Amino acid sequence: MHAGRRVAVVVPALDEEASIGDVVQGFRALASVDLVVVVDNRSRDRTAERAREAGAVVVAENRPGYGAALRAGIEHALERGAGIVVLAEADGTFDPADLARLLAELGESELVLGSRTAEMRGALRLGNRAVARLLAALWPRSSCALTDVGCTYRAFRARPGAALRAGASADGPEFSPRMICEAFRRGLAVREVPVRYGARSSGESKHTGSACAAARPAARMLRVRSSRDGWPRAEQRSAVAGVARAVTVPFQYPYGSRVKTRR
């Protein structure tokens, strides 16, 4: 329980038998956590078995994809009476102890996002920063200064949870930024807090194991579609200019000289 609300942790999993048991036990050891839901997304190993042995409720989701698994887990958590839903990973990259940071911000916020910026490197860091700047440009009225749009580790209250799940309808990794877009579109209070991001316990990430693997979800993230009805034309032009700056600024001074562009 946290602030009188039941806390459910949702963990999507695909072939993570080596790490899922430790992840489940780590969250179940926290006094604030009431339920851990592991969504088995068509694993071919003993992921589901290991999760049950560790004390998790296992939900099978046959639609392939990170977003599909998360939506199924969120739905199950809400049906079980969760007042707060937390999303995490099955590979051991996130520290259960950081959950306290997320929950502490839910008093004034409705969606609290983890940020791995301090510990991300290479293509993963660059891609997330670029998309974060894109979303900041599209929603300049938001008070949340985004740095990491792809971090699974996040917490939200149940009241807007169903709406966020419905609005973020993607089945793939673009689910994460679409949830943020939906929160911005609905005018929800969003906050970002730093979280630790360690090495995987085993195996290789489906999305960030290489530069090519990181590029694929980044490209899909950039296809985010959300309504911005009611914007004045001047604000729309400002947003487009912001997108251009977000894409070009990181590459303008690679060797100490300005890159010229046509106007």
MIDOSE-1310 file (N, C-alpha, C; in nm, 2 decimals, decimal comma, always signed):
residues 263
mhag	+0,08/-0,12/+0,00/+0,00/+0,00/+0,00/+0,09/+0,13/+0,00; +0,04/+0,23/-0,07/+0,10/+0,36/-0,06/-0,01/+0,46/-0,06; -0,01/+0,54/+0,05/-0,11/+0,65/+0,07/-0,25/+0,59/+0,06; -0,27/+0,47/+0,11/-0,40/+0,41/+0,12/-0,44/+0,34/-0,01
rrva	-0,35/+0,33/-0,11/-0,38/+0,27/-0,24/-0,30/+0,14/-0,26; -0,37/+0,04/-0,32/-0,30/-0,08/-0,35/-0,20/-0,06/-0,47; -0,08/-0,11/-0,46/+0,02/-0,09/-0,56/+0,05/-0,22/-0,63; +0,03/-0,22/-0,77/+0,06/-0,33/-0,85/+0,18/-0,30/-0,94
vvvp	+0,27/-0,39/-0,95/+0,38/-0,38/-1,05/+0,36/-0,47/-1,16; +0,36/-0,42/-1,28/+0,34/-0,49/-1,41/+0,47/-0,51/-1,48; +0,50/-0,64/-1,51/+0,63/-0,67/-1,58/+0,60/-0,75/-1,70; +0,63/-0,69/-1,82/+0,61/-0,77/-1,95/+0,74/-0,86/-1,96
alde	+0,72/-0,98/-2,01/+0,83/-1,07/-2,02/+0,82/-1,16/-2,14; +0,94/-1,18/-2,21/+0,95/-1,27/-2,32/+1,09/-1,34/-2,31; +1,08/-1,46/-2,28/+1,20/-1,55/-2,26/+1,30/-1,49/-2,16; +1,26/-1,46/-2,04/+1,34/-1,40/-1,94/+1,35/-1,50/-1,81
easi	+1,36/-1,63/-1,83/+1,36/-1,72/-1,72/+1,48/-1,70/-1,63; +1,59/-1,65/-1,68/+1,71/-1,64/-1,60/+1,70/-1,52/-1,50; +1,62/-1,42/-1,53/+1,61/-1,30/-1,44/+1,48/-1,28/-1,37; +1,37/-1,33/-1,43/+1,23/-1,30/-1,38/+1,21/-1,33/-1,23
gdvv	+1,27/-1,44/-1,18/+1,25/-1,47/-1,05/+1,30/-1,37/-0,95; +1,42/-1,32/-0,98/+1,49/-1,22/-0,89/+1,41/-1,09/-0,90; +1,36/-1,05/-1,02/+1,29/-0,93/-1,04/+1,16/-0,93/-0,96; +1,08/-1,04/-0,96/+0,96/-1,06/-0,89/+0,99/-1,05/-0,74
qgfr	+1,09/-1,12/-0,69/+1,12/-1,13/-0,55/+1,16/-0,99/-0,50; +1,24/-0,92/-0,59/+1,28/-0,78/-0,55/+1,17/-0,69/-0,52; +1,06/-0,69/-0,61/+0,95/-0,60/-0,59/+0,86/-0,65/-0,48; +0,84/-0,78/-0,47/+0,75/-0,84/-0,36/+0,81/-0,81/-0,22
alas	+0,94/-0,79/-0,21/+1,00/-0,77/-0,08/+0,97/-0,63/-0,03; +0,92/-0,54/-0,12/+0,89/-0,40/-0,08/+0,76/-0,40/+0,00; +0,75/-0,33/+0,11/+0,63/-0,32/+0,18/+0,52/-0,25/+0,11; +0,56/-0,16/+0,01/+0,46/-0,08/-0,06/+0,39/-0,16/-0,17
vdlv	+0,45/-0,27/-0,21/+0,39/-0,35/-0,32/+0,30/-0,46/-0,28; +0,18/-0,46/-0,33/+0,07/-0,55/-0,30/+0,06/-0,67/-0,40; +0,10/-0,64/-0,52/+0,08/-0,74/-0,63/+0,18/-0,72/-0,74; +0,24/-0,83/-0,79/+0,33/-0,83/-0,90/+0,26/-0,91/-1,01
vvvd	+0,24/-0,85/-1,13/+0,18/-0,91/-1,24/+0,28/-0,93/-1,35; +0,31/-1,05/-1,39/+0,40/-1,08/-1,50/+0,32/-1,12/-1,62; +0,34/-1,05/-1,73/+0,27/-1,08/-1,85/+0,36/-1,16/-1,94; +0,33/-1,29/-1,96/+0,41/-1,38/-2,04/+0,37/-1,36/-2,19
nrsr	+0,45/-1,30/-2,26/+0,42/-1,26/-2,40/+0,48/-1,37/-2,50; +0,42/-1,49/-2,48/+0,46/-1,60/-2,57/+0,60/-1,65/-2,55; +0,64/-1,66/-2,43/+0,78/-1,71/-2,40/+0,79/-1,86/-2,44; +0,91/-1,89/-2,49/+0,94/-2,03/-2,52/+1,02/-2,10/-2,42
drta	+1,05/-2,04/-2,31/+1,12/-2,10/-2,20/+1,03/-2,11/-2,07; +1,09/-2,11/-1,96/+1,02/-2,13/-1,83/+0,99/-2,00/-1,76; +0,98/-1,89/-1,83/+0,95/-1,76/-1,77/+0,83/-1,76/-1,68; +0,72/-1,81/-1,73/+0,59/-1,82/-1,66/+0,61/-1,90/-1,53
erar	+0,67/-2,01/-1,54/+0,69/-2,10/-1,43/+0,78/-2,03/-1,32; +0,89/-1,97/-1,36/+0,97/-1,90/-1,27/+0,90/-1,79/-1,20; +0,82/-1,72/-1,27/+0,75/-1,60/-1,22/+0,65/-1,65/-1,11; +0,58/-1,76/-1,14/+0,48/-1,81/-1,04/+0,55/-1,86/-0,92
eaga	+0,67/-1,92/-0,93/+0,74/-1,97/-0,82/+0,79/-1,86/-0,73; +0,81/-1,74/-0,79/+0,86/-1,63/-0,71/+0,74/-1,55/-0,65; +0,62/-1,59/-0,68/+0,51/-1,53/-0,62/+0,43/-1,43/-0,70; +0,45/-1,42/-0,83/+0,38/-1,33/-0,92/+0,25/-1,40/-0,97
vvva	+0,16/-1,31/-1,01/+0,04/-1,35/-1,08/+0,08/-1,35/-1,23; +0,06/-1,45/-1,30/+0,11/-1,46/-1,44/-0,01/-1,45/-1,54; -0,01/-1,36/-1,63/-0,11/-1,33/-1,73/-0,05/-1,37/-1,87; -0,12/-1,45/-1,94/-0,07/-1,48/-2,08/-0,13/-1,38/-2,18
enrp	-0,04/-1,33/-2,26/-0,08/-1,24/-2,37/-0,02/-1,29/-2,50; -0,11/-1,33/-2,59/-0,07/-1,39/-2,72/-0,04/-1,29/-2,83; -0,09/-1,17/-2,81/-0,06/-1,07/-2,91/+0,09/-1,03/-2,89; +0,17/-1,04/-2,99/+0,31/-1,01/-2,97/+0,34/-0,86/-2,95
gyga	+0,43/-0,82/-2,87/+0,47/-0,68/-2,86/+0,47/-0,63/-2,72; +0,57/-0,55/-2,69/+0,59/-0,48/-2,56/+0,46/-0,41/-2,52; +0,41/-0,33/-2,61/+0,29/-0,25/-2,57/+0,17/-0,34/-2,55; +0,15/-0,44/-2,62/+0,04/-0,53/-2,60/+0,05/-0,60/-2,47
alra	+0,17/-0,64/-2,43/+0,19/-0,70/-2,30/+0,16/-0,61/-2,18; +0,21/-0,48/-2,20/+0,18/-0,38/-2,09/+0,04/-0,35/-2,08; -0,03/-0,34/-2,19/-0,18/-0,31/-2,18/-0,25/-0,42/-2,11; -0,22/-0,54/-2,14/-0,28/-0,66/-2,08/-0,25/-0,66/-1,93
gieh	-0,13/-0,63/-1,89/-0,09/-0,62/-1,75/-0,16/-0,51/-1,67; -0,17/-0,39/-1,73/-0,24/-0,28/-1,67/-0,39/-0,31/-1,65; -0,45/-0,37/-1,75/-0,59/-0,41/-1,74/-0,61/-0,51/-1,62; -0,52/-0,61/-1,61/-0,54/-0,70/-1,50/-0,52/-0,64/-1,37
aler	-0,42/-0,55/-1,36/-0,39/-0,48/-1,23/-0,51/-0,40/-1,19; -0,57/-0,33/-1,28/-0,69/-0,24/-1,25/-0,81/-0,33/-1,20; -0,82/-0,44/-1,27/-0,93/-0,53/-1,23/-0,91/-0,59/-1,09; -0,78/-0,60/-1,05/-0,75/-0,65/-0,92/-0,76/-0,55/-0,81
gagi	-0,80/-0,43/-0,85/-0,82/-0,32/-0,75/-0,70/-0,24/-0,72; -0,60/-0,23/-0,81/-0,48/-0,15/-0,79/-0,52/+0,00/-0,80; -0,47/+0,07/-0,70/-0,49/+0,22/-0,70/-0,37/+0,29/-0,77; -0,26/+0,22/-0,77/-0,14/+0,27/-0,84/-0,08/+0,16/-0,92
vvla	-0,05/+0,19/-1,04/+0,02/+0,09/-1,13/+0,16/+0,13/-1,16; +0,25/+0,04/-1,15/+0,39/+0,06/-1,18/+0,44/-0,03/-1,29; +0,51/+0,02/-1,39/+0,56/-0,06/-1,50/+0,71/-0,08/-1,48; +0,76/-0,20/-1,50/+0,90/-0,23/-1,48/+0,94/-0,33/-1,59
eadg	+1,07/-0,37/-1,59/+1,12/-0,46/-1,69/+1,16/-0,60/-1,62; +1,16/-0,70/-1,70/+1,19/-0,84/-1,65/+1,34/-0,87/-1,65; +1,42/-0,79/-1,70/+1,56/-0,82/-1,72/+1,66/-0,78/-1,61; +1,60/-0,72/-1,50/+1,68/-0,68/-1,39/+1,76/-0,55/-1,41
tfdp	+1,73/-0,47/-1,51/+1,80/-0,34/-1,53/+1,75/-0,23/-1,43; +1,63/-0,25/-1,38/+1,58/-0,14/-1,28/+1,59/-0,19/-1,14; +1,62/-0,10/-1,05/+1,63/-0,13/-0,91/+1,50/-0,11/-0,84; +1,44/-0,22/-0,78/+1,32/-0,21/-0,70/+1,32/-0,10/-0,60
adla	+1,44/-0,07/-0,54/+1,45/+0,04/-0,44/+1,41/+0,17/-0,49; +1,42/+0,19/-0,62/+1,39/+0,32/-0,68/+1,24/+0,35/-0,69; +1,16/+0,24/-0,66/+1,02/+0,26/-0,67/+0,97/+0,37/-0,57; +1,05/+0,38/-0,46/+1,01/+0,48/-0,36/+1,02/+0,62/-0,42
rlla	+1,11/+0,65/-0,51/+1,12/+0,78/-0,58/+1,00/+0,81/-0,66; +0,95/+0,70/-0,73/+0,84/+0,72/-0,82/+0,71/+0,75/-0,73; +0,69/+0,67/-0,63/+0,57/+0,68/-0,55/+0,57/+0,82/-0,47; +0,69/+0,87/-0,43/+0,69/+0,99/-0,36/+0,64/+1,11/-0,44
elge	+0,65/+1,10/-0,57/+0,60/+1,21/-0,66/+0,46/+1,20/-0,70; +0,39/+1,09/-0,66/+0,25/+1,07/-0,70/+0,16/+1,15/-0,62; +0,20/+1,22/-0,52/+0,12/+1,30/-0,44/+0,06/+1,42/-0,52; +0,15/+1,48/-0,60/+0,11/+1,60/-0,68/+0,11/+1,57/-0,83
selv	+0,15/+1,45/-0,87/+0,15/+1,41/-1,01/+0,06/+1,29/-1,04; +0,01/+1,28/-1,16/-0,07/+1,16/-1,19/+0,01/+1,06/-1,27; +0,12/+1,10/-1,34/+0,21/+1,01/-1,41/+0,35/+1,05/-1,37; +0,43/+0,95/-1,32/+0,57/+0,98/-1,28/+0,65/+0,89/-1,37
lgsr	+0,74/+0,95/-1,44/+0,83/+0,88/-1,54/+0,97/+0,86/-1,48; +1,03/+0,75/-1,50/+1,17/+0,73/-1,46/+1,26/+0,78/-1,58; +1,37/+0,83/-1,54/+1,47/+0,88/-1,65/+1,60/+0,81/-1,63; +1,65/+0,74/-1,73/+1,78/+0,68/-1,73/+1,89/+0,76/-1,79
taem	+1,87/+0,89/-1,81/+1,96/+0,97/-1,89/+2,10/+0,97/-1,84; +2,12/+0,97/-1,71/+2,25/+0,98/-1,65/+2,33/+0,85/-1,68; +2,26/+0,74/-1,71/+2,33/+0,61/-1,73/+2,32/+0,55/-1,86; +2,25/+0,62/-1,96/+2,24/+0,57/-2,09/+2,36/+0,61/-2,17
rgal	+2,39/+0,54/-2,27/+2,50/+0,56/-2,36/+2,47/+0,54/-2,51; +2,55/+0,60/-2,60/+2,54/+0,57/-2,74/+2,40/+0,60/-2,80; +2,36/+0,51/-2,89/+2,24/+0,53/-2,97/+2,12/+0,53/-2,88; +2,12/+0,46/-2,77/+2,00/+0,46/-2,68/+1,98/+0,60/-2,62
rlgn	+2,09/+0,66/-2,58/+2,08/+0,80/-2,52/+2,04/+0,90/-2,63; +2,11/+0,89/-2,74/+2,08/+0,99/-2,85/+1,94/+0,98/-2,90; +1,89/+0,86/-2,92/+1,75/+0,84/-2,98/+1,65/+0,89/-2,88; +1,67/+0,86/-2,75/+1,57/+0,90/-2,65/+1,57/+1,05/-2,63
rava	+1,68/+1,12/-2,64/+1,69/+1,26/-2,62/+1,62/+1,33/-2,74; +1,64/+1,27/-2,86/+1,58/+1,33/-2,98/+1,43/+1,33/-2,98; +1,38/+1,21/-2,94/+1,23/+1,20/-2,93/+1,17/+1,28/-2,82; +1,25/+1,29/-2,71/+1,21/+1,37/-2,59/+1,19/+1,52/-2,63
rlla	+1,29/+1,57/-2,71/+1,28/+1,71/-2,76/+1,17/+1,73/-2,86; +1,14/+1,62/-2,94/+1,03/+1,63/-3,03/+0,90/+1,65/-2,95; +0,88/+1,56/-2,85/+0,75/+1,57/-2,77/+0,74/+1,70/-2,70; +0,85/+1,75/-2,65/+0,85/+1,88/-2,58/+0,81/+1,99/-2,67
alwp	+0,86/+1,98/-2,80/+0,82/+2,08/-2,90/+0,67/+2,08/-2,93; +0,62/+1,96/-2,94/+0,48/+1,94/-2,98/+0,38/+1,98/-2,86; +0,43/+1,97/-2,74/+0,35/+2,01/-2,63/+0,42/+2,11/-2,54; +0,44/+2,23/-2,59/+0,52/+2,33/-2,51/+0,46/+2,37/-2,38
rssc	+0,33/+2,35/-2,37/+0,26/+2,39/-2,25/+0,28/+2,30/-2,13; +0,34/+2,18/-2,16/+0,36/+2,08/-2,05/+0,47/+2,14/-1,96; +0,46/+2,11/-1,83/+0,56/+2,16/-1,74/+0,67/+2,06/-1,71; +0,65/+1,94/-1,78/+0,75/+1,83/-1,76/+0,86/+1,85/-1,86
altd	+0,99/+1,86/-1,81/+1,10/+1,87/-1,90/+1,15/+1,73/-1,93; +1,11/+1,67/-2,04/+1,14/+1,53/-2,07/+1,29/+1,51/-2,11; +1,34/+1,40/-2,06/+1,48/+1,36/-2,10/+1,48/+1,22/-2,16; +1,38/+1,14/-2,12/+1,38/+0,99/-2,16/+1,24/+0,95/-2,18
vgct	+1,21/+0,92/-2,31/+1,07/+0,88/-2,34/+1,05/+0,73/-2,34; +1,16/+0,66/-2,34/+1,15/+0,51/-2,36/+1,16/+0,43/-2,23; +1,18/+0,50/-2,12/+1,20/+0,43/-1,99/+1,07/+0,36/-1,95; +1,07/+0,23/-1,93/+0,95/+0,15/-1,89/+0,92/+0,19/-1,75
yraf	+1,01/+0,21/-1,66/+0,99/+0,23/-1,52/+0,91/+0,36/-1,50; +0,79/+0,34/-1,46/+0,70/+0,46/-1,44/+0,58/+0,42/-1,35; +0,52/+0,51/-1,29/+0,40/+0,49/-1,20/+0,29/+0,59/-1,23; +0,17/+0,54/-1,22/+0,05/+0,63/-1,24/-0,06/+0,58/-1,16
rarp	-0,15/+0,68/-1,13/-0,27/+0,65/-1,05/-0,37/+0,57/-1,13; -0,46/+0,50/-1,07/-0,56/+0,42/-1,14/-0,66/+0,51/-1,21; -0,70/+0,62/-1,16/-0,80/+0,70/-1,22/-0,77/+0,74/-1,36; -0,66/+0,79/-1,40/-0,63/+0,81/-1,54/-0,57/+0,69/-1,61
gaal	-0,55/+0,58/-1,53/-0,48/+0,47/-1,59/-0,55/+0,40/-1,71; -0,68/+0,39/-1,70/-0,76/+0,33/-1,81/-0,76/+0,42/-1,93; -0,76/+0,55/-1,91/-0,76/+0,64/-2,02/-0,62/+0,64/-2,09; -0,51/+0,63/-2,01/-0,38/+0,63/-2,07/-0,36/+0,50/-2,15
raga	-0,41/+0,39/-2,09/-0,40/+0,26/-2,16/-0,47/+0,26/-2,30; -0,59/+0,32/-2,29/-0,67/+0,33/-2,42/-0,61/+0,42/-2,52; -0,56/+0,53/-2,47/-0,50/+0,63/-2,57/-0,37/+0,58/-2,63; -0,29/+0,50/-2,55/-0,16/+0,45/-2,59/-0,19/+0,31/-2,65
sadg	-0,24/+0,30/-2,77/-0,29/+0,18/-2,83/-0,18/+0,10/-2,90; -0,06/+0,14/-2,90/+0,04/+0,07/-2,98/+0,08/-0,06/-2,92; +0,12/-0,16/-3,00/+0,16/-0,29/-2,95/+0,31/-0,30/-2,93; +0,38/-0,21/-3,00/+0,53/-0,21/-2,99/+0,59/-0,12/-2,89
pefs	+0,72/-0,09/-2,90/+0,79/+0,00/-2,81/+0,74/+0,14/-2,81; +0,67/+0,18/-2,92/+0,62/+0,32/-2,92/+0,51/+0,34/-2,82; +0,47/+0,23/-2,75/+0,37/+0,25/-2,64/+0,41/+0,35/-2,54; +0,54/+0,35/-2,50/+0,59/+0,43/-2,40/+0,57/+0,58/-2,43
prmi	+0,62/+0,63/-2,54/+0,60/+0,77/-2,57/+0,45/+0,81/-2,60; +0,38/+0,71/-2,65/+0,24/+0,74/-2,68/+0,16/+0,76/-2,55; +0,20/+0,69/-2,44/+0,14/+0,71/-2,31/+0,17/+0,85/-2,26; +0,29/+0,90/-2,29/+0,33/+1,03/-2,25/+0,25/+1,14/-2,33
ceaf	+0,23/+1,11/-2,46/+0,15/+1,20/-2,54/+0,01/+1,21/-2,49; -0,05/+1,09/-2,46/-0,19/+1,09/-2,41/-0,20/+1,17/-2,28; -0,10/+1,16/-2,19/-0,11/+1,23/-2,07/-0,10/+1,38/-2,09; -0,01/+1,42/-2,18/+0,00/+1,56/-2,22/-0,13/+1,61/-2,28
rrgl	-0,19/+1,53/-2,37/-0,31/+1,57/-2,44/-0,43/+1,59/-2,34; -0,43/+1,51/-2,24/-0,54/+1,52/-2,14/-0,50/+1,62/-2,03; -0,39/+1,68/-2,03/-0,35/+1,78/-1,94/-0,32/+1,73/-1,80; -0,27/+1,60/-1,79/-0,24/+1,54/-1,66/-0,11/+1,60/-1,61
avre	-0,09/+1,59/-1,48/+0,04/+1,64/-1,42/+0,14/+1,53/-1,43; +0,25/+1,56/-1,51/+0,35/+1,46/-1,54/+0,48/+1,51/-1,48; +0,56/+1,42/-1,42/+0,69/+1,45/-1,36/+0,79/+1,34/-1,39; +0,91/+1,38/-1,41/+1,02/+1,28/-1,44/+1,12/+1,28/-1,32
vpvr	+1,16/+1,16/-1,28/+1,26/+1,15/-1,17/+1,37/+1,05/-1,22; +1,50/+1,08/-1,18/+1,61/+0,99/-1,22/+1,60/+0,85/-1,15; +1,63/+0,74/-1,23/+1,63/+0,61/-1,18/+1,76/+0,54/-1,22; +1,80/+0,45/-1,14/+1,92/+0,37/-1,18/+1,89/+0,27/-1,29
ygar	+1,99/+0,25/-1,38/+1,97/+0,17/-1,50/+2,10/+0,08/-1,51; +2,09/-0,05/-1,47/+2,20/-0,13/-1,47/+2,21/-0,22/-1,59; +2,31/-0,31/-1,59/+2,32/-0,41/-1,69/+2,22/-0,52/-1,68; +2,18/-0,58/-1,79/+2,09/-0,69/-1,79/+2,15/-0,81/-1,71
ssge	+2,06/-0,88/-1,64/+2,10/-1,00/-1,57/+2,15/-1,11/-1,66; +2,09/-1,12/-1,78/+2,13/-1,22/-1,88/+2,07/-1,18/-2,01; +2,12/-1,25/-2,12/+2,06/-1,23/-2,25/+2,09/-1,09/-2,31; +2,01/-1,06/-2,42/+2,03/-0,94/-2,49/+1,89/-0,87/-2,51
skht	+1,89/-0,73/-2,49/+1,77/-0,66/-2,51/+1,71/-0,68/-2,65; +1,58/-0,68/-2,65/+1,51/-0,69/-2,78/+1,51/-0,56/-2,85; +1,54/-0,45/-2,78/+1,53/-0,32/-2,84/+1,66/-0,24/-2,84; +1,75/-0,27/-2,75/+1,87/-0,18/-2,73/+2,00/-0,26/-2,73
gsac	+2,00/-0,38/-2,78/+2,12/-0,46/-2,78/+2,22/-0,42/-2,88; +2,19/-0,34/-2,98/+2,28/-0,29/-3,08/+2,23/-0,16/-3,13; +2,31/-0,09/-3,21/+2,27/+0,03/-3,27/+2,15/+0,01/-3,36; +2,15/-0,10/-3,44/+2,03/-0,12/-3,53/+1,91/-0,15/-3,45
aaar	+1,93/-0,23/-3,34/+1,81/-0,27/-3,25/+1,75/-0,14/-3,19; +1,84/-0,05/-3,15/+1,79/+0,07/-3,09/+1,72/+0,17/-3,19; +1,77/+0,16/-3,32/+1,71/+0,25/-3,42/+1,57/+0,21/-3,46; +1,54/+0,08/-3,46/+1,41/+0,04/-3,50/+1,30/+0,10/-3,41
paar	+1,30/+0,08/-3,28/+1,20/+0,14/-3,19/+1,20/+0,29/-3,20; +1,32/+0,35/-3,21/+1,32/+0,49/-3,22/+1,25/+0,54/-3,34; +1,26/+0,48/-3,45/+1,19/+0,52/-3,57/+1,04/+0,50/-3,55; +1,00/+0,40/-3,48/+0,85/+0,37/-3,46/+0,80/+0,48/-3,36
mlrv	+0,88/+0,52/-3,26/+0,85/+0,62/-3,16/+0,81/+0,75/-3,24; +0,89/+0,78/-3,34/+0,87/+0,91/-3,41/+0,74/+0,91/-3,49; +0,67/+0,80/-3,50/+0,54/+0,79/-3,57/+0,43/+0,82/-3,48; +0,46/+0,87/-3,36/+0,35/+0,89/-3,26/+0,25/+0,99/-3,32
rssr	+0,12/+0,95/-3,30/+0,01/+1,04/-3,35/-0,08/+1,07/-3,23; -0,10/+1,20/-3,20/-0,19/+1,23/-3,10/-0,26/+1,37/-3,13; -0,38/+1,39/-3,09/-0,46/+1,51/-3,12/-0,40/+1,63/-3,06; -0,39/+1,74/-3,13/-0,35/+1,87/-3,08/-0,46/+1,98/-3,12
dgwp	-0,58/+1,93/-3,12/-0,69/+2,02/-3,16/-0,69/+2,15/-3,08; -0,72/+2,26/-3,15/-0,74/+2,39/-3,08/-0,61/+2,47/-3,08; -0,50/+2,42/-3,13/-0,38/+2,50/-3,13/-0,39/+2,61/-3,23; -0,35/+2,73/-3,19/-0,34/+2,84/-3,29/-0,23/+2,82/-3,39
raeq	-0,24/+2,88/-3,51/-0,14/+2,85/-3,61/+0,00/+2,89/-3,57; +0,01/+3,00/-3,50/+0,14/+3,05/-3,45/+0,21/+2,95/-3,36; +0,13/+2,88/-3,28/+0,19/+2,78/-3,19/+0,23/+2,66/-3,26; +0,15/+2,62/-3,36/+0,19/+2,51/-3,45/+0,32/+2,54/-3,52
rsav	+0,34/+2,66/-3,57/+0,47/+2,69/-3,64/+0,58/+2,68/-3,54; +0,56/+2,73/-3,42/+0,66/+2,73/-3,32/+0,70/+2,58/-3,29; +0,60/+2,49/-3,28/+0,63/+2,35/-3,25/+0,71/+2,29/-3,36; +0,68/+2,32/-3,49/+0,76/+2,27/-3,60/+0,90/+2,32/-3,59
agva	+0,92/+2,44/-3,56/+1,06/+2,50/-3,55/+1,13/+2,43/-3,43; +1,06/+2,40/-3,33/+1,12/+2,32/-3,22/+1,16/+2,19/-3,26; +1,08/+2,12/-3,34/+1,12/+1,99/-3,39/+1,25/+1,99/-3,47; +1,26/+2,09/-3,56/+1,38/+2,11/-3,64/+1,50/+2,13/-3,55
ravt	+1,49/+2,21/-3,45/+1,60/+2,24/-3,36/+1,64/+2,11/-3,29; +1,53/+2,03/-3,24/+1,56/+1,91/-3,17/+1,64/+1,81/-3,25; +1,61/+1,80/-3,38/+1,68/+1,71/-3,47/+1,82/+1,76/-3,51; +1,84/+1,89/-3,53/+1,96/+1,94/-3,58/+2,07/+1,98/-3,48
vpfq	+2,02/+2,03/-3,36/+2,12/+2,08/-3,26/+2,22/+1,98/-3,22; +2,19/+1,85/-3,19/+2,29/+1,76/-3,15/+2,40/+1,73/-3,25; +2,38/+1,77/-3,38/+2,47/+1,74/-3,48/+2,54/+1,86/-3,54; +2,51/+1,98/-3,48/+2,56/+2,10/-3,55/+2,71/+2,13/-3,52
ypyg	+2,76/+2,08/-3,41/+2,90/+2,12/-3,38/+2,99/+1,99/-3,35; +2,99/+1,89/-3,45/+3,06/+1,77/-3,42/+3,21/+1,79/-3,42; +3,27/+1,89/-3,49/+3,41/+1,91/-3,50/+3,45/+2,05/-3,47; +3,36/+2,12/-3,40/+3,39/+2,26/-3,36/+3,35/+2,36/-3,47
srvk	+3,28/+2,32/-3,58/+3,24/+2,42/-3,68/+3,10/+2,40/-3,71; +3,03/+2,51/-3,74/+2,89/+2,51/-3,76/+2,85/+2,44/-3,90; +2,75/+2,36/-3,90/+2,70/+2,30/-4,02/+2,60/+2,39/-4,08; +2,63/+2,43/-4,21/+2,54/+2,53/-4,28/+2,42/+2,45/-4,33
trr	+2,30/+2,52/-4,31/+2,18/+2,46/-4,37/+2,11/+2,56/-4,45; +2,03/+2,52/-4,55/+1,95/+2,61/-4,63/+1,83/+2,66/-4,55; +1,79/+2,78/-4,57/+1,67/+2,84/-4,51/+1,55/+2,82/-4,60
